[in-house]
Amino acid sequence: MPAPRRIIVEEQITRIGTFRRELVKCGKPTCGTCSKGPAHGPYWYVYWKQDGRTRSKYIGKKLTKAKRASFHKG
C-alpha cells in the first residue's frame, strides 16, 4: 500500500468547513524534502461539501482570524 500523500497535523471543524493543517508529499521521485522528512509544509487547507462533492481551497502557511473570516465557498 502506498504512503499517504497528505498527513493531517491539526484539524479545526467549524460551521464554514473543516480547516486542516497538512504535510504534503509532492510525488517527485527525486525530491530531497520528501525523501529526508515527512513532506512539505505544513500548509493550511479548508474543506467543505458542495453539490455532493468535497471541495478544498489552499490557504497558506498561516491561518489567521482574518483569513478564516474572509473565506467563502467557491
Secondary structure, DSSP 8 states (H G I E B T S, - for coil): ----SEEEEEEEE-SS-EEEEEEE----TT-HHHHHSS-EEEEEEEEEEETTEEEEEEEES---HHHHHH----
